[in-house]
Amino acid sequence: MLPSLDDHLGSWSGTWKTFLEPDTLFDGSSVAATITQDGNACVVTYEGSIGDDDVTGRLRWIPGGGVIEWVDSWHTAGEDTRLEGSPPSYQYGDDDPWTWDIENTTTPDSIIITHHNQGPGIPRYVGVVMELRR
C-alpha cells in the first residue's frame, strides 16, 4: 500500500539525482514540485532538468490501490504509464524486459520519491531520487 501524500499538499523544492547505471550518478539538479488533490489521489507535478534537457512530469498517486499513473517528458517520452502492485511497477522493453518501480517516504517537511530500475542480469538499483522540502 502506498503512503498517502494528503498531508503534503502545496509547493515543494529540492534536488533530483539520476542514475543510468547502478551507483553511478549521471546528473544532479534542482527540482520544483506542486502536490494537489484529485479525488482520492494526490498529484505530484514537477519540473527539473537532466543534463541539458528540461524535464516535466506528473505522478498521480492513488494510495489505496497501489497504483501510480506517471508521465514524464524524459523517462516515458511524454507517454502515460500505469504502475501497479507493491511497490507500483511496470515493465518495458520487449526482448529483454526491464522493470521500473516507484516508492516514497515522508516526514512532515520532506518527501523522498525513489524510482528503481532492474534489467536482465542487472539487480534492482536506484534510477532517480527526488528529495523535496517545504
C-alpha positions as CSV (number, residue, x, y, z in Angstrom):
1,M,0.0,0.0,0.0
2,L,1.3,3.4,-0.9
3,P,1.8,6.0,1.8
4,S,-0.6,8.9,1.4
5,L,0.6,12.4,0.4
6,D,-2.6,14.1,1.7
7,D,-0.7,15.9,4.4
8,H,1.9,17.2,1.9
9,L,-0.2,19.4,-0.4
10,G,1.4,22.6,-1.7
11,S,4.7,23.7,-3.2
12,W,8.0,21.9,-2.7
13,S,11.5,22.2,-4.0
14,G,14.7,20.1,-3.7
15,T,17.1,18.0,-5.7
16,W,16.8,15.4,-8.3
17,K,19.5,12.8,-8.9
18,T,19.5,10.5,-11.9
19,F,21.5,7.2,-12.2
20,L,21.6,5.5,-15.6
21,E,23.8,2.7,-14.2
22,P,23.9,1.3,-10.6
23,D,25.8,3.6,-8.2
24,T,26.9,6.0,-10.9
25,L,25.5,9.5,-10.7
26,F,24.6,10.7,-14.2
27,D,23.2,14.1,-13.2
28,G,22.1,16.1,-10.2
29,S,19.9,19.2,-10.4
30,S,17.2,21.2,-8.7
31,V,13.5,20.3,-9.0
32,A,10.3,22.1,-8.1
33,A,7.1,20.3,-7.4
34,T,3.4,21.0,-6.5
35,I,1.2,18.5,-4.8
36,T,-2.6,18.8,-5.3
37,Q,-5.6,16.7,-4.5
38,D,-7.6,15.0,-7.3
39,G,-10.4,12.9,-5.8
40,N,-8.8,10.2,-3.7
41,A,-5.4,10.7,-5.5
42,C,-2.6,13.2,-4.9
43,V,-1.0,14.6,-8.0
44,V,2.7,15.5,-7.9
45,T,3.6,17.8,-10.8
46,Y,7.3,18.6,-11.2
47,E,9.8,20.5,-13.2
48,G,13.6,20.0,-13.3
49,S,16.3,19.0,-15.7
50,I,18.5,16.1,-16.5
51,G,21.8,17.1,-18.2
52,D,20.9,19.7,-20.7
53,D,17.2,18.6,-21.0
54,D,14.3,20.2,-19.3
55,V,12.1,17.7,-17.7
56,T,8.4,18.0,-16.7
57,G,6.2,15.2,-15.2
58,R,3.2,14.2,-13.2
59,L,2.7,11.4,-10.8
60,R,-0.9,10.7,-9.9
61,W,-0.6,8.8,-6.6
62,I,-3.6,6.6,-5.7
63,P,-2.8,5.4,-2.2
64,G,-5.4,2.6,-1.5
65,G,-4.9,0.6,-4.6
66,G,-1.1,0.6,-5.1
67,V,-1.5,2.5,-8.4
68,I,0.6,5.3,-9.8
69,E,-0.2,7.0,-13.1
70,W,3.0,8.6,-14.4
71,V,4.0,10.7,-17.4
72,D,7.5,12.3,-17.7
73,S,9.0,14.1,-20.7
74,W,12.4,12.4,-20.3
75,H,11.7,8.9,-18.8
76,T,8.4,8.0,-20.5
77,A,8.8,10.3,-23.6
78,G,5.6,12.0,-22.6
79,E,3.5,8.8,-22.7
80,D,1.2,7.9,-19.8
81,T,2.4,4.9,-17.9
82,R,0.4,2.9,-15.2
83,L,2.4,1.3,-12.4
84,E,0.6,-1.3,-10.2
85,G,1.5,-3.5,-7.3
86,S,3.6,-3.3,-4.2
87,P,5.7,-1.3,-5.0
88,P,3.9,0.0,-8.0
89,S,5.8,-1.1,-11.1
90,Y,5.7,-1.7,-14.9
91,Q,7.9,-3.5,-17.4
92,Y,9.3,-2.0,-20.6
93,G,11.4,-3.4,-23.5
94,D,10.0,-6.4,-25.4
95,D,13.0,-8.7,-25.9
96,D,14.9,-8.1,-22.6
97,P,12.3,-6.5,-20.3
98,W,13.3,-4.1,-17.6
99,T,11.2,-3.3,-14.5
100,W,10.7,0.3,-13.2
101,D,9.1,0.9,-9.7
102,I,8.4,3.9,-7.6
103,E,8.3,4.3,-3.8
104,N,8.1,7.2,-1.4
105,T,9.0,8.1,2.2
106,T,7.7,11.1,4.0
107,T,8.3,13.2,7.1
108,P,6.2,16.3,8.0
109,D,8.5,18.5,6.0
110,S,10.1,16.2,3.4
111,I,9.2,13.8,0.7
112,I,11.6,11.4,-1.0
113,I,10.4,9.7,-4.2
114,T,12.6,6.9,-5.3
115,H,12.5,5.2,-8.7
116,H,14.2,1.9,-9.1
117,N,15.3,0.1,-12.3
118,Q,16.1,-3.5,-12.9
119,G,17.1,-5.3,-16.1
120,P,18.3,-8.6,-17.4
121,G,21.3,-9.5,-15.3
122,I,21.2,-6.1,-13.5
123,P,19.8,-6.2,-10.0
124,R,17.3,-3.5,-8.8
125,Y,19.1,-0.2,-8.4
126,V,18.1,3.5,-7.7
127,G,17.4,5.2,-11.0
128,V,16.1,8.5,-9.7
129,V,15.8,10.1,-6.3
130,M,13.7,13.2,-5.9
131,E,14.2,14.8,-2.4
132,L,11.6,17.6,-1.7
133,R,11.4,20.0,1.2
134,R,9.0,22.8,2.0
